[in-house]
Amino acid sequence: MLFPCPFCGPRDETEFHYVGEPKARPAPAEAAGEAEWAGYLYVNANPKGPAREIWLHLTCLEMFAMTRDTATNAVLGSESPRRAP
Ligand SMILES: [Zn+2]
């Protein structure tokens, strides 16, 4: 299976590492409570179907967002997180 790195183009899936779901980081530790940080670190939506995920390309060491159907494993697209909405 080929994954599309937005910087290098299509590459073998073995060159990639799953980072996680894109999430908004809580406020600094003093302002956010333990429950908010626990939710950020350990709770994932884990949807079935199209999902936006953050991946690391181990060859160029760039992180990017990839949209993948978690039910079929079909890759629907990839983009640099800097350009993401
Ligand atoms: Zn790359």
PDB file of the backbone (N, CA, C, O) and the ligand in Angstrom, with CONECT records:
HET     ZN  A 101       1
ATOM      1  N   MET A   1       0.848  -1.174   0.000  1.00  0.00           N
ATOM      2  CA  MET A   1       0.000   0.000   0.000  1.00  0.00           C
ATOM      3  C   MET A   1       0.897   1.243   0.000  1.00  0.00           C
ATOM      4  O   MET A   1       1.921   1.290   0.681  1.00  0.00           O
ATOM      5  N   LEU A   2       0.494   2.226  -0.766  1.00  0.00           N
ATOM      6  CA  LEU A   2       1.228   3.480  -0.850  1.00  0.00           C
ATOM      7  C   LEU A   2       0.493   4.567  -0.076  1.00  0.00           C
ATOM      8  O   LEU A   2      -0.726   4.703  -0.178  1.00  0.00           O
ATOM      9  N   PHE A   3       1.254   5.344   0.704  1.00  0.00           N
ATOM     10  CA  PHE A   3       0.713   6.509   1.397  1.00  0.00           C
ATOM     11  C   PHE A   3       1.264   7.753   0.707  1.00  0.00           C
ATOM     12  O   PHE A   3       2.433   7.775   0.320  1.00  0.00           O
ATOM     13  N   PRO A   4       0.437   8.792   0.548  1.00  0.00           N
ATOM     14  CA  PRO A   4       0.907  10.014  -0.128  1.00  0.00           C
ATOM     15  C   PRO A   4       1.496  11.027   0.853  1.00  0.00           C
ATOM     16  O   PRO A   4       0.760  11.698   1.577  1.00  0.00           O
ATOM     17  N   CYS A   5       2.809  11.132   0.874  1.00  0.00           N
ATOM     18  CA  CYS A   5       3.447  12.198   1.661  1.00  0.00           C
ATOM     19  C   CYS A   5       3.320  13.487   0.849  1.00  0.00           C
ATOM     20  O   CYS A   5       3.703  13.500  -0.321  1.00  0.00           O
ATOM     21  N   PRO A   6       2.794  14.579   1.429  1.00  0.00           N
ATOM     22  CA  PRO A   6       2.648  15.823   0.664  1.00  0.00           C
ATOM     23  C   PRO A   6       3.996  16.440   0.283  1.00  0.00           C
ATOM     24  O   PRO A   6       4.046  17.346  -0.549  1.00  0.00           O
ATOM     25  N   PHE A   7       5.084  15.959   0.880  1.00  0.00           N
ATOM     26  CA  PHE A   7       6.408  16.523   0.598  1.00  0.00           C
ATOM     27  C   PHE A   7       7.216  15.636  -0.358  1.00  0.00           C
ATOM     28  O   PHE A   7       8.035  16.148  -1.121  1.00  0.00           O
ATOM     29  N   CYS A   8       7.000  14.312  -0.328  1.00  0.00           N
ATOM     30  CA  CYS A   8       7.822  13.370  -1.102  1.00  0.00           C
ATOM     31  C   CYS A   8       7.025  12.631  -2.175  1.00  0.00           C
ATOM     32  O   CYS A   8       7.613  12.046  -3.085  1.00  0.00           O
ATOM     33  N   GLY A   9       5.706  12.648  -2.083  1.00  0.00           N
ATOM     34  CA  GLY A   9       4.899  11.888  -3.019  1.00  0.00           C
ATOM     35  C   GLY A   9       4.562  10.514  -2.462  1.00  0.00           C
ATOM     36  O   GLY A   9       4.800  10.251  -1.283  1.00  0.00           O
ATOM     37  N   PRO A  10       4.006   9.626  -3.298  1.00  0.00           N
ATOM     38  CA  PRO A  10       3.606   8.295  -2.830  1.00  0.00           C
ATOM     39  C   PRO A  10       4.808   7.458  -2.379  1.00  0.00           C
ATOM     40  O   PRO A  10       5.804   7.347  -3.095  1.00  0.00           O
ATOM     41  N   ARG A  11       4.702   6.873  -1.186  1.00  0.00           N
ATOM     42  CA  ARG A  11       5.765   6.025  -0.624  1.00  0.00           C
ATOM     43  C   ARG A  11       5.128   4.814   0.049  1.00  0.00           C
ATOM     44  O   ARG A  11       3.940   4.811   0.368  1.00  0.00           O
ATOM     45  N   ASP A  12       5.946   3.791   0.254  1.00  0.00           N
ATOM     46  CA  ASP A  12       5.447   2.576   0.881  1.00  0.00           C
ATOM     47  C   ASP A  12       4.998   2.858   2.319  1.00  0.00           C
ATOM     48  O   ASP A  12       5.614   3.658   3.022  1.00  0.00           O
ATOM     49  N   GLU A  13       3.937   2.205   2.741  1.00  0.00           N
ATOM     50  CA  GLU A  13       3.372   2.449   4.070  1.00  0.00           C
ATOM     51  C   GLU A  13       4.355   2.157   5.207  1.00  0.00           C
ATOM     52  O   GLU A  13       4.201   2.691   6.305  1.00  0.00           O
ATOM     53  N   THR A  14       5.358   1.319   4.958  1.00  0.00           N
ATOM     54  CA  THR A  14       6.332   0.995   6.011  1.00  0.00           C
ATOM     55  C   THR A  14       7.211   2.190   6.375  1.00  0.00           C
ATOM     56  O   THR A  14       7.907   2.151   7.390  1.00  0.00           O
ATOM     57  N   GLU A  15       7.193   3.252   5.563  1.00  0.00           N
ATOM     58  CA  GLU A  15       7.986   4.453   5.849  1.00  0.00           C
ATOM     59  C   GLU A  15       7.244   5.422   6.761  1.00  0.00           C
ATOM     60  O   GLU A  15       7.765   6.498   7.053  1.00  0.00           O
ATOM     61  N   PHE A  16       6.041   5.073   7.221  1.00  0.00           N
ATOM     62  CA  PHE A  16       5.207   6.011   7.972  1.00  0.00           C
ATOM     63  C   PHE A  16       4.912   5.498   9.379  1.00  0.00           C
ATOM     64  O   PHE A  16       4.914   4.294   9.637  1.00  0.00           O
ATOM     65  N   HIS A  17       4.657   6.453  10.285  1.00  0.00           N
ATOM     66  CA  HIS A  17       4.282   6.137  11.660  1.00  0.00           C
ATOM     67  C   HIS A  17       3.043   6.955  12.019  1.00  0.00           C
ATOM     68  O   HIS A  17       3.000   8.165  11.795  1.00  0.00           O
ATOM     69  N   TYR A  18       2.038   6.284  12.579  1.00  0.00           N
ATOM     70  CA  TYR A  18       0.813   6.956  13.003  1.00  0.00           C
ATOM     71  C   TYR A  18       1.099   7.791  14.246  1.00  0.00           C
ATOM     72  O   TYR A  18       1.665   7.285  15.215  1.00  0.00           O
ATOM     73  N   VAL A  19       0.715   9.057  14.227  1.00  0.00           N
ATOM     74  CA  VAL A  19       0.940   9.947  15.369  1.00  0.00           C
ATOM     75  C   VAL A  19      -0.320  10.038  16.219  1.00  0.00           C
ATOM     76  O   VAL A  19      -0.253   9.913  17.442  1.00  0.00           O
ATOM     77  N   GLY A  20      -1.472  10.255  15.580  1.00  0.00           N
ATOM     78  CA  GLY A  20      -2.707  10.346  16.344  1.00  0.00           C
ATOM     79  C   GLY A  20      -3.749  11.196  15.665  1.00  0.00           C
ATOM     80  O   GLY A  20      -3.584  11.634  14.526  1.00  0.00           O
ATOM     81  N   GLU A  21      -4.830  11.419  16.393  1.00  0.00           N
ATOM     82  CA  GLU A  21      -5.906  12.259  15.885  1.00  0.00           C
ATOM     83  C   GLU A  21      -5.531  13.724  16.101  1.00  0.00           C
ATOM     84  O   GLU A  21      -4.916  14.060  17.114  1.00  0.00           O
ATOM     85  N   PRO A  22      -5.892  14.597  15.165  1.00  0.00           N
ATOM     86  CA  PRO A  22      -5.632  16.019  15.394  1.00  0.00           C
ATOM     87  C   PRO A  22      -6.553  16.538  16.495  1.00  0.00           C
ATOM     88  O   PRO A  22      -7.772  16.381  16.428  1.00  0.00           O
ATOM     89  N   LYS A  23      -5.949  17.161  17.511  1.00  0.00           N
ATOM     90  CA  LYS A  23      -6.715  17.686  18.643  1.00  0.00           C
ATOM     91  C   LYS A  23      -6.173  19.051  19.025  1.00  0.00           C
ATOM     92  O   LYS A  23      -5.005  19.362  18.792  1.00  0.00           O
ATOM     93  N   ALA A  24      -7.037  19.858  19.614  1.00  0.00           N
ATOM     94  CA  ALA A  24      -6.606  21.152  20.150  1.00  0.00           C
ATOM     95  C   ALA A  24      -5.995  20.915  21.524  1.00  0.00           C
ATOM     96  O   ALA A  24      -6.616  20.295  22.388  1.00  0.00           O
ATOM     97  N   ARG A  25      -4.778  21.410  21.724  1.00  0.00           N
ATOM     98  CA  ARG A  25      -4.082  21.234  22.994  1.00  0.00           C
ATOM     99  C   ARG A  25      -4.760  22.093  24.072  1.00  0.00           C
ATOM    100  O   ARG A  25      -5.111  23.243  23.806  1.00  0.00           O
ATOM    101  N   PRO A  26      -4.952  21.543  25.303  1.00  0.00           N
ATOM    102  CA  PRO A  26      -5.561  22.338  26.368  1.00  0.00           C
ATOM    103  C   PRO A  26      -4.678  23.518  26.765  1.00  0.00           C
ATOM    104  O   PRO A  26      -3.526  23.622  26.345  1.00  0.00           O
ATOM    105  N   ALA A  27      -5.235  24.386  27.568  1.00  0.00           N
ATOM    106  CA  ALA A  27      -4.497  25.535  28.095  1.00  0.00           C
ATOM    107  C   ALA A  27      -3.320  25.024  28.931  1.00  0.00           C
ATOM    108  O   ALA A  27      -3.291  23.847  29.290  1.00  0.00           O
ATOM    109  N   PRO A  28      -2.361  25.880  29.243  1.00  0.00           N
ATOM    110  CA  PRO A  28      -1.229  25.442  30.077  1.00  0.00           C
ATOM    111  C   PRO A  28      -1.687  24.743  31.350  1.00  0.00           C
ATOM    112  O   PRO A  28      -2.816  24.925  31.807  1.00  0.00           O
ATOM    113  N   ALA A  29      -0.787  23.940  31.912  1.00  0.00           N
ATOM    114  CA  ALA A  29      -1.115  23.069  33.040  1.00  0.00           C
ATOM    115  C   ALA A  29      -1.786  23.794  34.190  1.00  0.00           C
ATOM    116  O   ALA A  29      -2.636  23.216  34.867  1.00  0.00           O
ATOM    117  N   GLU A  30      -1.426  25.037  34.424  1.00  0.00           N
ATOM    118  CA  GLU A  30      -2.001  25.762  35.554  1.00  0.00           C
ATOM    119  C   GLU A  30      -3.481  26.066  35.317  1.00  0.00           C
ATOM    120  O   GLU A  30      -4.255  26.131  36.273  1.00  0.00           O
ATOM    121  N   ALA A  31      -3.886  26.253  34.056  1.00  0.00           N
ATOM    122  CA  ALA A  31      -5.255  26.644  33.754  1.00  0.00           C
ATOM    123  C   ALA A  31      -6.169  25.454  33.482  1.00  0.00           C
ATOM    124  O   ALA A  31      -7.361  25.516  33.780  1.00  0.00           O
ATOM    125  N   ALA A  32      -5.632  24.372  32.921  1.00  0.00           N
ATOM    126  CA  ALA A  32      -6.457  23.213  32.591  1.00  0.00           C
ATOM    127  C   ALA A  32      -6.394  22.194  33.725  1.00  0.00           C
ATOM    128  O   ALA A  32      -5.354  22.024  34.360  1.00  0.00           O
ATOM    129  N   GLY A  33      -7.495  21.530  33.967  1.00  0.00           N
ATOM    130  CA  GLY A  33      -7.558  20.532  35.025  1.00  0.00           C
ATOM    131  C   GLY A  33      -7.057  19.181  34.553  1.00  0.00           C
ATOM    132  O   GLY A  33      -6.793  18.976  33.368  1.00  0.00           O
ATOM    133  N   GLU A  34      -6.929  18.247  35.516  1.00  0.00           N
ATOM    134  CA  GLU A  34      -6.448  16.908  35.190  1.00  0.00           C
ATOM    135  C   GLU A  34      -7.381  16.196  34.222  1.00  0.00           C
ATOM    136  O   GLU A  34      -6.920  15.478  33.336  1.00  0.00           O
ATOM    137  N   ALA A  35      -8.688  16.385  34.379  1.00  0.00           N
ATOM    138  CA  ALA A  35      -9.653  15.709  33.512  1.00  0.00           C
ATOM    139  C   ALA A  35      -9.502  16.188  32.069  1.00  0.00           C
ATOM    140  O   ALA A  35      -9.606  15.398  31.130  1.00  0.00           O
ATOM    141  N   GLU A  36      -9.258  17.475  31.902  1.00  0.00           N
ATOM    142  CA  GLU A  36      -9.093  18.012  30.554  1.00  0.00           C
ATOM    143  C   GLU A  36      -7.823  17.448  29.904  1.00  0.00           C
ATOM    144  O   GLU A  36      -7.833  17.094  28.725  1.00  0.00           O
ATOM    145  N   TRP A  37      -6.732  17.366  30.671  1.00  0.00           N
ATOM    146  CA  TRP A  37      -5.488  16.813  30.125  1.00  0.00           C
ATOM    147  C   TRP A  37      -5.612  15.316  29.865  1.00  0.00           C
ATOM    148  O   TRP A  37      -5.090  14.815  28.868  1.00  0.00           O
ATOM    149  N   ALA A  38      -6.294  14.603  30.747  1.00  0.00           N
ATOM    150  CA  ALA A  38      -6.491  13.161  30.535  1.00  0.00           C
ATOM    151  C   ALA A  38      -7.295  12.921  29.267  1.00  0.00           C
ATOM    152  O   ALA A  38      -6.997  12.000  28.506  1.00  0.00           O
ATOM    153  N   GLY A  39      -8.313  13.744  29.036  1.00  0.00           N
ATOM    154  CA  GLY A  39      -9.101  13.623  27.809  1.00  0.00           C
ATOM    155  C   GLY A  39      -8.263  13.889  26.572  1.00  0.00           C
ATOM    156  O   GLY A  39      -8.398  13.199  25.562  1.00  0.00           O
ATOM    157  N   TYR A  40      -7.399  14.888  26.653  1.00  0.00           N
ATOM    158  CA  TYR A  40      -6.530  15.221  25.525  1.00  0.00           C
ATOM    159  C   TYR A  40      -5.549  14.086  25.229  1.00  0.00           C
ATOM    160  O   TYR A  40      -5.299  13.756  24.070  1.00  0.00           O
ATOM    161  N   LEU A  41      -5.005  13.501  26.276  1.00  0.00           N
ATOM    162  CA  LEU A  41      -3.959  12.490  26.087  1.00  0.00           C
ATOM    163  C   LEU A  41      -4.497  11.100  25.776  1.00  0.00           C
ATOM    164  O   LEU A  41      -3.885  10.361  25.005  1.00  0.00           O
ATOM    165  N   TYR A  42      -5.642  10.731  26.369  1.00  0.00           N
ATOM    166  CA  TYR A  42      -6.054   9.328  26.305  1.00  0.00           C
ATOM    167  C   TYR A  42      -7.379   9.042  25.621  1.00  0.00           C
ATOM    168  O   TYR A  42      -7.664   7.880  25.330  1.00  0.00           O
ATOM    169  N   VAL A  43      -8.205  10.054  25.352  1.00  0.00           N
ATOM    170  CA  VAL A  43      -9.515   9.805  24.758  1.00  0.00           C
ATOM    171  C   VAL A  43      -9.477  10.156  23.280  1.00  0.00           C
ATOM    172  O   VAL A  43      -9.140  11.279  22.905  1.00  0.00           O
ATOM    173  N   ASN A  44      -9.826   9.182  22.445  1.00  0.00           N
ATOM    174  CA  ASN A  44      -9.851   9.384  20.999  1.00  0.00           C
ATOM    175  C   ASN A  44     -11.240   9.090  20.460  1.00  0.00           C
ATOM    176  O   ASN A  44     -11.964   8.251  20.996  1.00  0.00           O
ATOM    177  N   ALA A  45     -11.605   9.798  19.386  1.00  0.00           N
ATOM    178  CA  ALA A  45     -12.918   9.584  18.778  1.00  0.00           C
ATOM    179  C   ALA A  45     -12.967   8.234  18.070  1.00  0.00           C
ATOM    180  O   ALA A  45     -13.999   7.564  18.099  1.00  0.00           O
ATOM    181  N   ASN A  46     -11.871   7.824  17.435  1.00  0.00           N
ATOM    182  CA  ASN A  46     -11.751   6.542  16.754  1.00  0.00           C
ATOM    183  C   ASN A  46     -12.956   6.238  15.859  1.00  0.00           C
ATOM    184  O   ASN A  46     -13.600   5.203  16.028  1.00  0.00           O
ATOM    185  N   PRO A  47     -13.267   7.127  14.908  1.00  0.00           N
ATOM    186  CA  PRO A  47     -14.461   6.927  14.083  1.00  0.00           C
ATOM    187  C   PRO A  47     -14.290   5.778  13.083  1.00  0.00           C
ATOM    188  O   PRO A  47     -13.178   5.456  12.665  1.00  0.00           O
ATOM    189  N   LYS A  48     -15.402   5.182  12.720  1.00  0.00           N
ATOM    190  CA  LYS A  48     -15.405   4.184  11.648  1.00  0.00           C
ATOM    191  C   LYS A  48     -15.795   4.906  10.367  1.00  0.00           C
ATOM    192  O   LYS A  48     -16.871   5.500  10.282  1.00  0.00           O
ATOM    193  N   GLY A  49     -14.922   4.853   9.378  1.00  0.00           N
ATOM    194  CA  GLY A  49     -15.158   5.572   8.127  1.00  0.00           C
ATOM    195  C   GLY A  49     -14.087   6.624   7.928  1.00  0.00           C
ATOM    196  O   GLY A  49     -13.006   6.513   8.507  1.00  0.00           O
ATOM    197  N   PRO A  50     -14.357   7.649   7.118  1.00  0.00           N
ATOM    198  CA  PRO A  50     -13.351   8.676   6.850  1.00  0.00           C
ATOM    199  C   PRO A  50     -12.919   9.393   8.128  1.00  0.00           C
ATOM    200  O   PRO A  50     -13.755   9.838   8.915  1.00  0.00           O
ATOM    201  N   ALA A  51     -11.613   9.499   8.322  1.00  0.00           N
ATOM    202  CA  ALA A  51     -11.069  10.155   9.507  1.00  0.00           C
ATOM    203  C   ALA A  51      -9.799  10.904   9.124  1.00  0.00           C
ATOM    204  O   ALA A  51      -9.006  10.438   8.305  1.00  0.00           O
ATOM    205  N   ARG A  52      -9.625  12.065   9.727  1.00  0.00           N
ATOM    206  CA  ARG A  52      -8.401  12.847   9.506  1.00  0.00           C
ATOM    207  C   ARG A  52      -7.410  12.454  10.601  1.00  0.00           C
ATOM    208  O   ARG A  52      -7.745  12.495  11.785  1.00  0.00           O
ATOM    209  N   GLU A  53      -6.187  12.073  10.210  1.00  0.00           N
ATOM    210  CA  GLU A  53      -5.182  11.586  11.153  1.00  0.00           C
ATOM    211  C   GLU A  53      -3.852  12.293  10.902  1.00  0.00           C
ATOM    212  O   GLU A  53      -3.585  12.757   9.793  1.00  0.00           O
ATOM    213  N   ILE A  54      -3.037  12.368  11.926  1.00  0.00           N
ATOM    214  CA  ILE A  54      -1.692  12.924  11.783  1.00  0.00           C
ATOM    215  C   ILE A  54      -0.711  11.755  11.644  1.00  0.00           C
ATOM    216  O   ILE A  54      -0.734  10.811  12.433  1.00  0.00           O
ATOM    217  N   TRP A  55       0.149  11.838  10.627  1.00  0.00           N
ATOM    218  CA  TRP A  55       1.150  10.794  10.356  1.00  0.00           C
ATOM    219  C   TRP A  55       2.516  11.446  10.243  1.00  0.00           C
ATOM    220  O   TRP A  55       2.634  12.627   9.919  1.00  0.00           O
ATOM    221  N   LEU A  56       3.549  10.653  10.518  1.00  0.00           N
ATOM    222  CA  LEU A  56       4.935  11.083  10.378  1.00  0.00           C
ATOM    223  C   LEU A  56       5.581  10.250   9.278  1.00  0.00           C
ATOM    224  O   LEU A  56       5.523   9.021   9.303  1.00  0.00           O
ATOM    225  N   HIS A  57       6.204  10.935   8.300  1.00  0.00           N
ATOM    226  CA  HIS A  57       6.967  10.220   7.282  1.00  0.00           C
ATOM    227  C   HIS A  57       8.388  10.086   7.811  1.00  0.00           C
ATOM    228  O   HIS A  57       9.095  11.085   7.952  1.00  0.00           O
ATOM    229  N   LEU A  58       8.808   8.869   8.104  1.00  0.00           N
ATOM    230  CA  LEU A  58      10.093   8.627   8.762  1.00  0.00           C
ATOM    231  C   LEU A  58      11.278   8.943   7.862  1.00  0.00           C
ATOM    232  O   LEU A  58      12.400   9.068   8.353  1.00  0.00           O
ATOM    233  N   THR A  59      11.061   9.074   6.567  1.00  0.00           N
ATOM    234  CA  THR A  59      12.159   9.380   5.655  1.00  0.00           C
ATOM    235  C   THR A  59      12.474  10.874   5.643  1.00  0.00           C
ATOM    236  O   THR A  59      13.639  11.260   5.738  1.00  0.00           O
ATOM    237  N   CYS A  60      11.445  11.721   5.526  1.00  0.00           N
ATOM    238  CA  CYS A  60      11.693  13.172   5.488  1.00  0.00           C
ATOM    239  C   CYS A  60      11.442  13.829   6.845  1.00  0.00           C
ATOM    240  O   CYS A  60      11.723  15.015   7.021  1.00  0.00           O
ATOM    241  N   LEU A  61      10.911  13.061   7.810  1.00  0.00           N
ATOM    242  CA  LEU A  61      10.634  13.539   9.172  1.00  0.00           C
ATOM    243  C   LEU A  61       9.643  14.691   9.211  1.00  0.00           C
ATOM    244  O   LEU A  61       9.704  15.539  10.101  1.00  0.00           O
ATOM    245  N   GLU A  62       8.734  14.722   8.249  1.00  0.00           N
ATOM    246  CA  GLU A  62       7.675  15.735   8.242  1.00  0.00           C
ATOM    247  C   GLU A  62       6.368  15.086   8.699  1.00  0.00           C
ATOM    248  O   GLU A  62       6.055  13.956   8.325  1.00  0.00           O
ATOM    249  N   MET A  63       5.607  15.830   9.519  1.00  0.00           N
ATOM    250  CA  MET A  63       4.284  15.373   9.905  1.00  0.00           C
ATOM    251  C   MET A  63       3.267  15.984   8.961  1.00  0.00           C
ATOM    252  O   MET A  63       3.438  17.105   8.482  1.00  0.00           O
ATOM    253  N   PHE A  64       2.220  15.241   8.704  1.00  0.00           N
ATOM    254  CA  PHE A  64       1.175  15.733   7.818  1.00  0.00           C
ATOM    255  C   PHE A  64      -0.153  15.107   8.206  1.00  0.00           C
ATOM    256  O   PHE A  64      -0.203  14.139   8.965  1.00  0.00           O
ATOM    257  N   ALA A  65      -1.235  15.679   7.669  1.00  0.00           N
ATOM    258  CA  ALA A  65      -2.577  15.158   7.925  1.00  0.00           C
ATOM    259  C   ALA A  65      -2.987  14.285   6.748  1.00  0.00           C
ATOM    260  O   ALA A  65      -2.857  14.682   5.589  1.00  0.00           O
ATOM    261  N   MET A  66      -3.480  13.103   7.056  1.00  0.00           N
ATOM    262  CA  MET A  66      -3.960  12.196   6.020  1.00  0.00           C
ATOM    263  C   MET A  66      -5.415  11.831   6.337  1.00  0.00           C
ATOM    264  O   MET A  66      -5.751  11.510   7.477  1.00  0.00           O
ATOM    265  N   THR A  67      -6.253  11.884   5.329  1.00  0.00           N
ATOM    266  CA  THR A  67      -7.635  11.450   5.492  1.00  0.00           C
ATOM    267  C   THR A  67      -7.717  10.026   4.979  1.00  0.00           C
ATOM    268  O   THR A  67      -7.393   9.742   3.826  1.00  0.00           O
ATOM    269  N   ARG A  68      -8.161   9.130   5.864  1.00  0.00           N
ATOM    270  CA  ARG A  68      -8.170   7.701   5.565  1.00  0.00           C
ATOM    271  C   ARG A  68      -9.493   7.114   6.030  1.00  0.00           C
ATOM    272  O   ARG A  68     -10.015   7.489   7.080  1.00  0.00           O
ATOM    273  N   ASP A  69     -10.028   6.199   5.249  1.00  0.00           N
ATOM    274  CA  ASP A  69     -11.237   5.483   5.662  1.00  0.00           C
ATOM    275  C   ASP A  69     -10.796   4.337   6.562  1.00  0.00           C
ATOM    276  O   ASP A  69     -10.149   3.396   6.104  1.00  0.00           O
ATOM    277  N   THR A  70     -11.143   4.417   7.839  1.00  0.00           N
ATOM    278  CA  THR A  70     -10.672   3.419   8.793  1.00  0.00           C
ATOM    279  C   THR A  70     -11.354   2.071   8.609  1.00  0.00           C
ATOM    280  O   THR A  70     -10.874   1.067   9.135  1.00  0.00           O
ATOM    281  N   ALA A  71     -12.459   2.025   7.878  1.00  0.00           N
ATOM    282  CA  ALA A  71     -13.143   0.759   7.636  1.00  0.00           C
ATOM    283  C   ALA A  71     -12.530   0.006   6.461  1.00  0.00           C
ATOM    284  O   ALA A  71     -12.438  -1.221   6.491  1.00  0.00           O
ATOM    285  N   THR A  72     -12.108   0.738   5.422  1.00  0.00           N
ATOM    286  CA  THR A  72     -11.566   0.086   4.229  1.00  0.00           C
ATOM    287  C   THR A  72     -10.064   0.272   4.074  1.00  0.00           C
ATOM    288  O   THR A  72      -9.442  -0.385   3.240  1.00  0.00           O
ATOM    289  N   ASN A  73      -9.477   1.158   4.867  1.00  0.00           N
ATOM    290  CA  ASN A  73      -8.052   1.512   4.786  1.00  0.00           C
ATOM    291  C   ASN A  73      -7.718   2.322   3.529  1.00  0.00           C
ATOM    292  O   ASN A  73      -6.541   2.514   3.224  1.00  0.00           O
ATOM    293  N   ALA A  74      -8.717   2.793   2.803  1.00  0.00           N
ATOM    294  CA  ALA A  74      -8.475   3.593   1.604  1.00  0.00           C
ATOM    295  C   ALA A  74      -8.002   4.985   2.004  1.00  0.00           C
ATOM    296  O   ALA A  74      -8.579   5.623   2.884  1.00  0.00           O
ATOM    297  N   VAL A  75      -6.947   5.441   1.345  1.00  0.00           N
ATOM    298  CA  VAL A  75      -6.437   6.789   1.598  1.00  0.00           C
ATOM    299  C   VAL A  75      -7.196   7.760   0.703  1.00  0.00           C
ATOM    300  O   VAL A  75      -7.248   7.579  -0.513  1.00  0.00           O
ATOM    301  N   LEU A  76      -7.790   8.799   1.312  1.00  0.00           N
ATOM    302  CA  LEU A  76      -8.621   9.749   0.578  1.00  0.00           C
ATOM    303  C   LEU A  76      -7.886  11.049   0.279  1.00  0.00           C
ATOM    304  O   LEU A  76      -8.372  11.859  -0.510  1.00  0.00           O
ATOM    305  N   GLY A  77      -6.722  11.264   0.894  1.00  0.00           N
ATOM    306  CA  GLY A  77      -5.945  12.466   0.621  1.00  0.00           C
ATOM    307  C   GLY A  77      -4.962  12.761   1.729  1.00  0.00           C
ATOM    308  O   GLY A  77      -5.026  12.166   2.805  1.00  0.00           O
ATOM    309  N   SER A  78      -4.043  13.690   1.463  1.00  0.00           N
ATOM    310  CA  SER A  78      -3.095  14.116   2.489  1.00  0.00           C
ATOM    311  C   SER A  78      -2.769  15.585   2.261  1.00  0.00           C
ATOM    312  O   SER A  78      -2.886  16.102   1.150  1.00  0.00           O
ATOM    313  N   GLU A  79      -2.356  16.243   3.341  1.00  0.00           N
ATOM    314  CA  GLU A  79      -2.043  17.666   3.264  1.00  0.00           C
ATOM    315  C   GLU A  79      -1.095  18.036   4.392  1.00  0.00           C
ATOM    316  O   GLU A  79      -1.037  17.359   5.418  1.00  0.00           O
ATOM    317  N   SER A  80      -0.367  19.100   4.193  1.00  0.00           N
ATOM    318  CA  SER A  80       0.465  19.625   5.256  1.00  0.00           C
ATOM    319  C   SER A  80      -0.438  20.202   6.331  1.00  0.00           C
ATOM    320  O   SER A  80      -1.386  20.910   5.992  1.00  0.00           O
ATOM    321  N   PRO A  81      -0.195  19.937   7.616  1.00  0.00           N
ATOM    322  CA  PRO A  81      -1.056  20.510   8.662  1.00  0.00           C
ATOM    323  C   PRO A  81      -1.055  22.023   8.646  1.00  0.00           C
ATOM    324  O   PRO A  81      -2.018  22.647   9.091  1.00  0.00           O
ATOM    325  N   ARG A  82      -0.002  22.618   8.146  1.00  0.00           N
ATOM    326  CA  ARG A  82       0.071  24.084   8.110  1.00  0.00           C
ATOM    327  C   ARG A  82      -0.971  24.672   7.175  1.00  0.00           C
ATOM    328  O   ARG A  82      -1.424  25.801   7.367  1.00  0.00           O
ATOM    329  N   ARG A  83      -1.351  23.900   6.157  1.00  0.00           N
ATOM    330  CA  ARG A  83      -2.347  24.384   5.211  1.00  0.00           C
ATOM    331  C   ARG A  83      -3.750  23.919   5.560  1.00  0.00           C
ATOM    332  O   ARG A  83      -4.711  24.288   4.886  1.00  0.00           O
ATOM    333  N   ALA A  84      -3.879  23.106   6.615  1.00  0.00           N
ATOM    334  CA  ALA A  84      -5.185  22.554   6.971  1.00  0.00           C
ATOM    335  C   ALA A  84      -6.075  23.636   7.545  1.00  0.00           C
ATOM    336  O   ALA A  84      -5.584  24.586   8.155  1.00  0.00           O
ATOM    337  N   PRO A  85      -7.396  23.501   7.354  1.00  0.00           N
ATOM    338  CA  PRO A  85      -8.307  24.505   7.931  1.00  0.00           C
ATOM    339  C   PRO A  85      -8.342  24.407   9.442  1.00  0.00           C
ATOM    340  O   PRO A  85      -9.053  25.172  10.094  1.00  0.00           O
TER     341      PRO A  85
HETATM  342 ZN    ZN A 101       7.981  12.690   3.103  1.00  0.00          ZN2+
END
